Amino acid sequence: MKNFVYHNPTKILFGTNTLEKIGGETIQYGKKVLLLYGQNSAKNNGIYSTIIQSLENAGCDITEFSGITPNPKLSMVKDAIELFRKNHCEVICAVGGGSVIDTGKAVSCGAVVKHDVWQFFATKKSIKSSMPLVCIPTLAGSGSENNHGMVITNDSKSLKFGYGSRYLYPKVSLINPETTFTASSFQTACGCVDIISHLLEVYCNSAVKNASLQQRIIEGVILAVMENCEAALANPENYSARAQLMWASSLALGGITSSGLGRIGFPMHLIEHSISAVYDTAHGAGLAVVLPAWLLHETSTHPDRIAQLGRNLFQLNGANSKTTAQQTAIRFRNWFRDIGCPVTLSDLQIDENDLQKIATHTEHLAKIWRLRDYPPDRVLKILELGR
Amino acid sequence: MKNFVYHNPTKILFGTNTLEKIGGETIQYGKKVLLLYGQNSAKNNGIYSTIIQSLENAGCDITEFSGITPNPKLSMVKDAIELFRKNHCEVICAVGGGSVIDTGKAVSCGAVVKHDVWQFFATKKSIKSSMPLVCIPTLAGSGSENNHGMVITNDSKSLKFGYGSRYLYPKVSLINPETTFTASSFQTACGCVDIISHLLEVYCNSAVKNASLQQRIIEGVILAVMENCEAALANPENYSARAQLMWASSLALGGITSSGLGRIGFPMHLIEHSISAVYDTAHGAGLAVVLPAWLLHETSTHPDRIAQLGRNLFQLNGANSKTTAQQTAIRFRNWFRDIGCPVTLSDLQIDENDLQKIATHTEHLAKIWRLRDYPPDRVLKILELGR
């Protein structure tokens, strides 16, 4: 194991009748609130009025900023920062999927610096402080409500970059699994692919040899996600399944599974971010194509860990590690297809002529993340396996 | 899933060259330090001088209190509280196994109240504040360095009680797995039994039906503990195995596995605490006897979950759930014996005449913890299965 610091200070309030507490939790950090939400979900699932009422009852002054889209845009982040400053806000409440929460994180660190917030992403400039953030996630997937990462798309440059800092942990996240009852089957499935991808990036991309603890935990979470995803798709109002997915989502990228495993590259994410930077694809949908392709590519050089995964998860037992690893990749692809996700580049309607652009964007990202060995020709080979 | 609050604010610094940081971490909470340690381990494994030097370099004034024993005694807690007050200490550093850390927790909450600290345990009086605590664990087992519980023995009354409060989370825990190189095989094995028992109490004693996420995580951690325990016993200086055990110990009772599962009774612990209240048995050794006996007793009424455990962990497949559950209990007993633990009451040299006393103590504890269905005759039946 590598040395590590683990310190996830986010307080989680989880369950039914939880969102009613947002006022009491938020007022502890300030009275003037910037409330961020997306296009429709907060109003569609009926939580909007609950939140407003709770904040008002607690004596908060609310400034609203809505319409945040998937693959959240830098231009909106900047508008939100401006509004935050103009109204002298003291705390941010982000209500929505990972996009809204990541926008909240970008505002929380961007509002306290004089320079362009994009410098954090583009030049890895250090974050040294942030404004307090309270989150209400409405989808199981990103886990952003319980971690220190964010991903933003620079819409003027078609770049999608991520960033992590200890100042990006939310102060509090209020999670009511009922808010996900109205998520569509497609959103639900994409969220589950996202959770699994977070787990597999860690599983596959650590250089630490004895990681049995982290690996057994990850295998367990994947099994639970697959089981509960199927149950939630069969009955969208299955509270128990929705709750299991929500908590799995929060845990998957909260630090438990990666602590001690050193620096983890997220190559599947870098490729997917490059796809959605160009195509505005739903993140989970892009991952459903990239993940099996990346696994298949990996089997040619590093089959052992993927084979172990297949043996432990699916009791696969091929003639050798390479075969078992290939079967594992195919198993994931088939399951992604079964739950309604696209699994090929043509499912995503990606033009052949754009593959080079995606590969170049990935190379750019890989350099920023100091990930060696992701030149365009390698990325193109991986994308080939996603045809 | 049940509603829950998850908020574990403890900061963990994990790895080699970590203990050198105790001064810098401690001084953030105060200059006047009460340093607690045990009988020998801190000096035997050479960390004592590192700790003193780091604290002195940071400008701390150190008051030492040493000689804390396993099954930590109320009388020592009271002495330590008196010393803390007399020297106007501001922060506690606890260096040792779970006993030393639990003593530190009892001092941290006992030093700020006028009443007898035992009232927290005996009457479940609320803890409303505490002094800051910094921990250096020297054994993988209790996980006390990353949780909000403590167990203290009232030596004048032969009672061993536990308590949990959010004010009992350490501020910081500095964990260097190398400190466990000098733990004996017996201590190492007992610690692993303790970790497994924490996981199985949660696994077996939740009323929540769909707990696949928590259950799969627990199964994974148990497998990793068994694998790494064997590796550490074969080579006590296997850093990787020691590190895996340390992190497993911290995670097992840190809240991740139990969140959403409602109130969990800890019946195996209540019985074991009753044994060690009377016999001063090593906690893990007592558990190695109680755990298989309790599982065996449970198979007669609730075999399904234990059978599932046996299928998932050991690929057991008996004629029916009851048989598989019994095989699971026996499998644990055999493994505990293999790693050098006592597995019967006679191994522990427990006198038949004391069984009633142990059963009465358990009933007493069960009432405090509002655990129904633990009258003396049931406890005696369980103990019978540990003969």
Interface residues (C-beta under 8 A of the other chain):
Chain A: M1 K2 N3 F4 V5 Y6 H7 N8 P9 T10 K11 I12 L13 F14 G15 T16 N17 T18 P177 K209 N210 S212 L213 Q215 R216 I217 I218 E219 G220 V221 L223 A224 V225 E227 N228 Y239 S240 A241 A243 Q244 W247 A248 L251 I256 S259 G260
Chain B: M1 K2 N3 F4 V5 Y6 H7 N8 P9 T10 K11 I12 L13 F14 G15 T16 N17 T18 P177 K209 N210 S212 L213 Q215 R216 I217 I218 E219 G220 V221 L223 A224 V225 E227 N228 Y239 S240 A241 A243 Q244 W247 A248 L251 I256 S259 G260
